[in-house]
Amino acid sequence: MRLKNILIVVGNIEKSVEFYHDLFGLNVVLDNDGNVIMTEGLVLQDRTIWESFIGRECTTPNNSTELYFEDDDVVGFVERLKTYKEPIRFVNELMTHSWGQTVTRFYDPDGNLIEVGTPMGFERQDNV
């Protein structure tokens, strides 16, 4: 068995597609009427569709999960966030963990938590 995708709920598909494209370079693979699959396995689903599936309201930010990305230049990435056309809500603008990794944490337009950190040196093995 393999994990194929990570789905996050969004209120505005077009705005979210633009956000993930502009800041992370993700592109649309499939647009299926309220469900958008992007490169790297990120799936955006319209909030109303998700809420109808689960029969309850979504609450964001919930701070219990995060999307994790790596970038060699986290400081430069934070500068890009600061000049993005929409205000970015930071959790930690920049911090360095005791193990030496520098990270930033912030929310996407819908309150989904994102972390971008310097590479950890571990690459996924296809058979792992």
Buried (B, 14 or more C-beta within 10 A) or exposed (E): EEEEEEEBBBBBBEBBBBBBBEBBEBEBEEEEEBBBBBEBEBBBBBBEEBBEEEEEEBEBBEEEEBBEBBBEEBEEBBEEBEEEEEEBEBBEEEEEEEEEBBBBBBBBBBBBBBBBBBEEEEEEEEEE
